[in-house]
């Protein structure tokens, strides 16, 4: 890209301290942006019979990353599963950095088992609170707090499991709802200078894909490899950049041809 025009911009990345989130945070910092790195201070233990399908970096990792990035980047804690979490995060980010120019809704909840037979009301609610409701509320909060005619770009992180993925019912359907939210908010906010898009990653190596799974994924990904966090981060940078100034309401699949 010739000129992303992201230098000096204020960027809020939810779940921005680890894996894909950390790659996104680093990519924005490399463009000269200031990054508010959201993290969850303390993850709750998984209920009996369930396992969290994600790793939650704590304040140590978030603070260390903020120091690494420089540019005035900061680490901010918030529990996005709580009804007031999105507002607390939006207000804290605005107080620490100023009005937000880019919001990346990356934080996600995933748990197993997540099959039809294992579904419970609680497991569905946990998925939807973080994966759909929090991004919706945070979008509204950040859009409402922005100053004057200041442009705002929002990038939601979905998954190709939103199309169809056996064994990921709560996760996949909550991300499909996030993609619907992307289109709806893009239409609602376009007249206010706000663009809303999404990136849908395929299988990405964030530490959970072992050698056997890598072999399986490689066999079904047309481009012949699993993704890296930087593959997703580069797509996010594009959608947030000046080059994408007339793009809104789109879901960009970054998956090497997987799940087309």
Residue pairs with C-beta under 8 A, 6 or more apart in sequence:
1 237
1 238
1 241
1 243
2 243
3 242
4 31
4 237
4 240
4 241
4 242
4 243
5 241
5 242
6 28
6 31
6 32
6 33
6 102
6 237
6 240
6 241
7 31
7 32
7 33
8 32
8 33
8 34
9 28
9 31
9 32
9 33
9 34
9 101
9 102
10 33
10 34
10 36
10 93
10 97
10 98
10 99
10 100
10 101
10 102
11 25
11 28
11 33
11 34
11 35
11 36
11 100
11 101
11 102
11 103
11 104
11 240
12 35
12 36
12 38
12 89
12 90
12 93
12 97
12 100
12 102
12 103
12 104
12 142
13 21
13 24
13 25
13 28
13 35
13 36
13 37
13 38
13 104
13 106
14 21
14 38
14 80
14 89
14 104
14 105
14 106
14 107
14 134
14 135
14 138
15 21
15 38
15 39
15 40
15 106
15 107
15 108
16 22
16 24
16 25
16 35
16 36
16 37
16 38
16 39
16 62
16 65
16 104
16 106
17 25
17 37
17 38
17 39
17 57
17 61
17 62
17 65
17 75
18 55
18 56
18 57
18 61
18 206
19 55
19 206
19 207
19 229
20 106
20 157
20 201
20 204
20 206
20 229
20 232
20 233
21 37
21 104
21 106
21 107
22 57
22 65
22 229
23 228
23 229
23 230
23 232
23 233
24 104
24 106
24 229
24 232
24 233
24 236
25 35
25 37
25 65
25 69
25 73
26 65
26 68
26 69
26 233
27 230
27 233
27 234
27 236
27 237
28 35
28 102
28 237
28 240
29 35
29 69
29 70
29 71
29 73
31 237
32 71
33 71
33 101
33 102
34 71
34 72
34 73
34 74
34 97
35 66
35 69
35 71
35 73
35 74
36 73
36 74
36 75
36 76
36 93
36 96
36 97
36 100
37 62
37 65
37 66
37 69
37 73
37 74
37 75
37 76
38 62
38 75
38 76
38 77
38 78
38 80
38 89
38 93
38 107
39 56
39 57
39 58
39 59
39 61
39 62
39 75
39 76
39 77
40 56
40 58
40 77
40 78
40 79
40 80
40 107
41 58
41 59
41 77
41 79
42 58
43 52
43 56
46 52
46 111
47 122
50 111
50 112
50 113
50 123
51 111
51 112
52 109
52 110
52 111
53 110
53 111
53 112
53 114
53 171
53 208
54 108
54 109
54 110
55 207
59 75
59 77
62 75
62 77
63 75
65 73
65 75
66 73
66 74
66 75
72 97
74 96
74 97
76 89
76 92
76 93
76 96
78 85
78 86
78 88
78 89
78 92
79 85
80 86
80 89
80 107
80 129
80 130
80 134
80 138
81 109
81 126
81 129
81 130
81 134
85 134
86 134
86 137
86 138
86 140
86 141
87 137
87 141
89 138
89 141
90 100
90 138
90 141
90 142
90 145
91 141
91 145
93 100
93 142
94 100
94 145
99 145
99 146
99 147
99 150
100 142
100 145
100 146
100 152
101 150
101 151
101 152
101 153
102 152
102 153
102 154
102 155
102 240
103 138
103 139
103 142
103 152
103 153
103 154
103 155
104 154
104 155
104 156
104 157
104 236
104 240
105 134
105 135
105 138
105 139
105 154
105 155
105 156
105 157
105 178
106 157
107 130
107 134
108 130
108 131
108 157
108 171
108 175
109 126
109 127
109 129
109 130
109 131
109 171
110 127
110 168
110 171
111 123
111 126
111 127
111 170
111 171
112 167
113 167
114 123
114 127
114 167
114 168
114 169
114 170
114 171
115 166
115 167
115 169
116 169
119 169
119 170
123 170
124 170
124 174
126 170
127 170
127 171
127 173
127 174
128 170
128 174
128 177
131 171
131 174
131 175
131 177
131 178
132 174
132 175
132 177
132 178
132 181
135 156
135 178
135 181
136 181
136 185
139 154
139 181
139 185
139 189
139 196
142 152
142 154
143 152
143 154
143 189
143 192
143 194
146 152
146 194
149 193
150 193
151 193
151 194
151 195
152 189
152 193
152 194
152 195
153 194
153 195
153 197
153 239
153 240
153 244
154 185
154 194
154 195
154 196
154 197
155 197
155 198
155 199
155 236
155 239
155 240
156 178
156 179
156 181
156 182
156 196
156 197
156 198
156 199
157 198
157 199
157 201
157 232
157 236
158 175
158 176
158 178
158 179
158 182
158 198
158 199
158 200
158 201
158 251
159 165
159 171
159 172
159 175
159 200
159 201
160 200
160 201
160 202
160 253
160 255
160 258
160 259
161 168
161 171
161 172
161 175
162 172
162 173
162 175
162 176
162 178
162 179
162 200
163 172
163 176
163 200
163 259
164 172
164 259
165 171
165 172
165 259
175 200
178 198
179 198
179 200
179 251
182 196
182 197
182 198
182 249
182 250
182 251
183 249
185 194
185 196
186 195
186 196
186 197
186 248
186 249
187 249
189 195
189 196
190 248
190 249
195 239
195 244
195 245
195 247
195 248
196 248
196 249
197 239
197 244
197 247
197 248
197 249
197 250
197 251
197 252
198 250
198 251
198 252
199 232
199 235
199 236
199 239
199 251
199 252
199 254
200 251
200 252
200 253
200 254
200 255
201 227
201 231
201 232
201 254
201 255
202 221
202 226
202 227
202 253
202 254
202 255
202 256
202 258
202 259
203 209
203 213
203 217
203 221
203 226
203 227
203 255
203 258
204 226
204 227
204 228
204 229
204 231
204 232
205 214
205 226
205 227
205 228
205 229
206 229
209 217
209 226
214 226
217 226
217 258
218 224
218 225
218 226
220 258
221 255
221 256
221 257
221 258
222 256
222 257
222 258
222 260
223 256
223 257
224 256
225 256
226 256
227 254
227 255
227 256
231 254
232 254
235 252
235 254
238 244
239 247
239 250
239 252
253 259
253 260
